[in-house]
Amino acid sequence: MVDVSSKASTERVATAQARVFLKPETLEKIQRGKIAKGDVLAVAQVAGVMGAKRTPDLIPMCHPLLLTSVDIGFKEEPQPDQQGRCSIMVTATVKTSGQTGVEMEAMTAVSVAVLTIYDMCKAVEKGISFGDIYLLTKSGGKSGTYERGKE
């Protein structure tokens, strides 16, 4: 692991996003609460928070951090694309006050959330896919602020 002991403790915030692609019928079942395993987005939200908290257990060189906030949100996009797929955008914002950033915690949170959506819906649709996983913003620390598309 990188030695961060000489770094200043600052407020660190990172936001990441990921997108789940699924059939309109599957999205409708999620919206109507008709998935057998339960409330898909509620479970995915909890899973995303758990993923953020467990990041150093999954990513070998990540420091264990005391997270002060993990916020997971969903934006359903019911209009099918050219392939006939709808999507759900998952966003995670993670905060801490410390000597290293929370980018990996935010990225892990959205990744675990989309995997959970797949797991809960795979009985209905095996062809669910996900992608567009990326860091949207980060602030704090020596490197300052990053905003996707403004680099």
C-alpha positions as CSV (number, residue, x, y, z in Angstrom):
1,M,0.0,0.0,0.0
2,V,1.1,3.6,-0.6
3,D,2.2,5.4,2.5
4,V,-0.3,8.2,3.1
5,S,0.9,9.2,6.6
6,S,2.4,12.5,5.4
7,K,-0.8,13.6,3.6
8,A,-3.1,16.1,5.1
9,S,-6.5,14.9,6.3
10,T,-9.1,16.6,4.1
11,E,-12.8,16.1,3.2
12,R,-12.9,13.7,0.3
13,V,-15.9,13.1,-2.0
14,A,-16.3,10.9,-5.0
15,T,-19.2,10.1,-7.3
16,A,-19.3,7.2,-9.7
17,Q,-22.0,5.9,-12.1
18,A,-22.9,2.6,-13.8
19,R,-25.7,1.7,-16.1
20,V,-27.8,-1.5,-16.2
21,F,-29.4,-2.4,-19.6
22,L,-32.5,-4.6,-19.6
23,K,-35.7,-5.3,-21.4
24,P,-38.7,-3.0,-20.9
25,E,-40.7,-5.9,-19.4
26,T,-38.0,-6.4,-16.8
27,L,-37.9,-2.8,-15.9
28,E,-41.7,-2.8,-15.6
29,K,-41.6,-5.8,-13.2
30,I,-39.0,-3.9,-11.1
31,Q,-41.2,-0.8,-11.0
32,R,-44.3,-2.9,-10.1
33,G,-42.5,-4.9,-7.4
34,K,-43.0,-8.1,-9.3
35,I,-39.5,-9.6,-8.9
36,A,-39.7,-12.7,-6.8
37,K,-36.6,-11.9,-4.7
38,G,-38.1,-8.6,-3.5
39,D,-37.6,-4.8,-3.9
40,V,-34.7,-4.8,-6.4
41,L,-33.6,-1.2,-6.0
42,A,-33.9,-1.2,-2.2
43,V,-31.7,-4.3,-2.0
44,A,-29.3,-2.9,-4.6
45,Q,-29.0,0.3,-2.6
46,V,-28.1,-1.6,0.6
47,A,-25.6,-3.8,-1.4
48,G,-24.0,-0.7,-2.9
49,V,-23.5,0.8,0.6
50,M,-22.0,-2.6,1.8
51,G,-19.8,-2.7,-1.3
52,A,-18.4,0.8,-0.5
53,K,-17.7,-0.3,3.1
54,R,-16.0,-3.5,2.0
55,T,-13.8,-2.0,-0.8
56,P,-10.4,-2.7,1.0
57,D,-11.5,-6.4,1.3
58,L,-11.9,-6.6,-2.4
59,I,-9.3,-4.3,-3.9
60,P,-5.9,-5.3,-2.5
61,M,-4.1,-1.9,-2.3
62,C,-7.0,0.1,-1.0
63,H,-6.7,1.6,2.5
64,P,-9.5,0.9,5.0
65,L,-11.4,4.1,5.5
66,L,-13.9,5.5,7.9
67,L,-16.7,6.5,5.5
68,T,-18.9,9.3,6.7
69,S,-21.5,9.0,4.0
70,V,-22.6,6.6,1.2
71,D,-25.5,7.7,-1.0
72,I,-26.8,5.4,-3.7
73,G,-29.4,6.7,-6.2
74,F,-31.2,5.3,-9.2
75,K,-32.5,6.9,-12.4
76,E,-34.8,4.7,-14.5
77,E,-34.7,5.4,-18.2
78,P,-37.8,3.5,-19.5
79,Q,-37.5,4.7,-23.2
80,P,-35.9,1.8,-25.1
81,D,-32.7,2.5,-27.1
82,Q,-32.1,1.3,-30.7
83,Q,-31.5,-2.3,-29.3
84,G,-34.9,-2.2,-27.5
85,R,-33.2,-2.0,-24.1
86,C,-34.2,0.3,-21.2
87,S,-31.7,1.2,-18.5
88,I,-31.2,2.2,-14.9
89,M,-28.4,4.6,-14.1
90,V,-26.9,3.9,-10.7
91,T,-25.0,6.7,-8.9
92,A,-23.0,6.5,-5.7
93,T,-21.5,9.4,-3.8
94,V,-19.1,8.5,-1.0
95,K,-17.5,10.9,1.5
96,T,-14.8,10.7,4.2
97,S,-12.4,12.9,6.0
98,G,-9.0,11.4,5.7
99,Q,-5.7,11.1,4.0
100,T,-6.7,9.3,0.9
101,G,-9.7,9.5,-1.6
102,V,-12.8,7.5,-1.9
103,E,-12.9,7.0,-5.7
104,M,-12.6,3.2,-5.4
105,E,-15.3,3.1,-2.8
106,A,-17.7,4.9,-5.1
107,M,-16.7,2.7,-8.1
108,T,-17.2,-0.4,-6.0
109,A,-20.5,0.8,-4.7
110,V,-22.0,1.2,-8.2
111,S,-20.5,-2.1,-9.4
112,V,-22.0,-4.1,-6.5
113,A,-25.3,-2.4,-7.0
114,V,-25.5,-3.3,-10.7
115,L,-24.4,-6.9,-9.9
116,T,-27.2,-7.1,-7.3
117,I,-29.8,-5.9,-9.9
118,Y,-28.6,-8.7,-12.2
119,D,-28.7,-11.3,-9.4
120,M,-32.3,-10.3,-8.4
121,C,-33.6,-10.2,-12.0
122,K,-31.7,-13.1,-13.6
123,A,-34.7,-15.5,-13.3
124,V,-36.7,-13.0,-15.4
125,E,-34.0,-12.0,-17.9
126,K,-30.6,-13.7,-18.3
127,G,-29.5,-11.1,-20.9
128,I,-29.2,-8.1,-18.6
129,S,-25.9,-6.3,-19.1
130,F,-24.2,-3.4,-17.4
131,G,-21.4,-1.0,-18.3
132,D,-20.6,2.7,-18.5
133,I,-18.9,2.3,-15.1
134,Y,-16.9,5.4,-14.4
135,L,-15.8,8.1,-12.0
136,L,-18.0,11.2,-12.4
137,T,-16.4,13.6,-9.9
138,K,-13.9,13.7,-7.1
139,S,-12.8,16.4,-4.7
140,G,-10.4,16.8,-1.9
141,G,-6.7,16.0,-1.4
142,K,-3.6,17.2,-3.1
143,S,-4.8,16.6,-6.7
144,G,-8.0,18.7,-6.1
145,T,-11.1,18.4,-8.1
146,Y,-11.8,16.2,-11.1
147,E,-15.0,16.3,-13.2
148,R,-15.5,13.8,-16.1
149,G,-15.4,15.6,-19.4
150,K,-13.5,18.6,-18.0
151,E,-10.1,17.0,-17.8
